[in-house]
């Protein structure tokens, strides 16, 4: 189950108080993207809201991103 306000299937990578870092798969104008974005929860609300702070990666680059993450962070990803 996804937290209120987050896209369906989103993964919360980190939560610190009223801020969270969220990974999701999103569609915009008929194209799909991988989105890594900061969300925040106002004190008077009960659902997360997206901020402008984030990066949107076209799906055709996700495989390249994963490969390069493995090269840059082999110990952390167990790819050494």
Secondary structure, DSSP 8 states (H G I E B T S, - for coil): ---TTS-TT-EEEEEETTEEEEEEEEEETTEEEEEEEEEE--TT-SS-EEEEEEEEEEGGGHHHHHHHHHHHTHHHHT--
